[in-house]
């Protein structure tokens, strides 16, 4: 049969004609499912909620958000970047109120998308976002070292870090703690070494392989380690009661809603921008993507599940596995649903320290150590914003840390926007020429006046303002007053060449 006849035969198949990339999308969906499964469970356990709720969020991310327009290859689900904030919300307000918070955040995201505000998230300082992720990563790593040591984690970020030496010291004489630590360390080792495995072996995603090997080792060696508690899918899903909605009147809950909304939206849209760089297909429609994420979060809130964001790990795996359309992410939600419905008891065999190992590895990757070093050499102001944001999140809280980072970014931008240069040409005799260029604002007014007042009082001055892009009212008034004072000293009046219109 000739190739022309084969092509005609293929094109005559109605299924192939309608779904030309079905094979690629099906294969990619299996890869994404295998990557998502341990991460969904791990994020849920680390967030202090039933493991099944992580699967619920992954299912909604596939079947609801996956069906909607926005970013065709981006995959959504529970994210390590939200773990710290979710854990704090559950501890402070309880699981029923978590559903209300997630629902409210989703509604706000939908409204922002409909108001076409999605594109403006790209204007958020990259240093603030990276600092936010770095702070989350530090708290996540510190917090997950405690379940790795079979110990209870302190509440605050600083407490988690300060308590680590004591936790390690206590573990030295505890057989259960040492077994737990060995499982976590082995999981991390597999994740770090997986990229060096043979190509055929690497068809199995690293997180699944690491958790699977840890589960087998714990079972075969009869290790005394904590495992995931299983409630069943229907038992774990608890829609928030109407009484929980009254909590929205509290300032703390409203602040948490704002934090969820901003962080989930920023992480999703930054992930979309990163995914767009990985493939040549259709670009992300940011406003539609924000509506899709908000719709998914609203559904998750109604089900009492975890919040969702677009997840770069799963999204990158989807692209690298050859996905061509959104069918791959929808199918990955189907596989998660089938697993949760048919094989929930399998979760009971997964060691919690293995999940802690996966999250420690994920958290460490959120801290951009190499990027920070390069940033410090080239843009120290941006590096400072990143570091201060991260430290603030560890020391105070997620919401306050992000606000501090945003405030610093605004101050830095205002300072740079007010950059002004004063060039003085003094030939020793005759008039002194002074040239102002840049943006003259009140922020740099003291520097401008100090320089002008140091000019010779017994010589005429020619002040040229044509190089200024902006001259605010405070600076204009101050320059006029200086010119009057200088002219009153008995010299020729200051000649001012007006700013260009």
Secondary structure, 3 states (H helix, E strand, C coil): CCHHHHHHHHHHCHHHHHCCCHHHHHHHHHHHHHHHHHHHHHHHHHCCCCHHHHHHHHHHHHHCHHHCCCCCCCCEECCHHHHHHHHHHHHHHCHHHHHHHHHHHHHHHHHHHHCCCHHHHHHCCHHHHHHHHHHHHHHHHHHHHHHHCCCCCCCCHHHHHHCHHHHHHHHCCCHHHHHHHHHHHHHHHHHHHHHHCCCCHHHCCHHHHHHHHHHHHHHHCCCCCCECCCCCHHHHCCCCCHHHHHHHHCHHHHHHHHHHHHHHHHHHHHHHHHHHCCCCCCCCCHHHHHHHHHHHHHHHHHCCCCCCEECHHHHHHHHHCCCCCCHHHHHHHHHHHHHHHHCHHHHHHCEHHHHHHHHHHHHHHCCCHHHHHHHHHHCHHHHHHHHHHHHHHHHCCHHHHHHHHHHHHHHHHHHHHCCEEEEEECCCCCCEEEEEEEEECHHHHHHHHHHHHCCCCCCCEEEEEEEEEEECHHHHHHHHHHHHHHHCCCCCCCEEECCCC
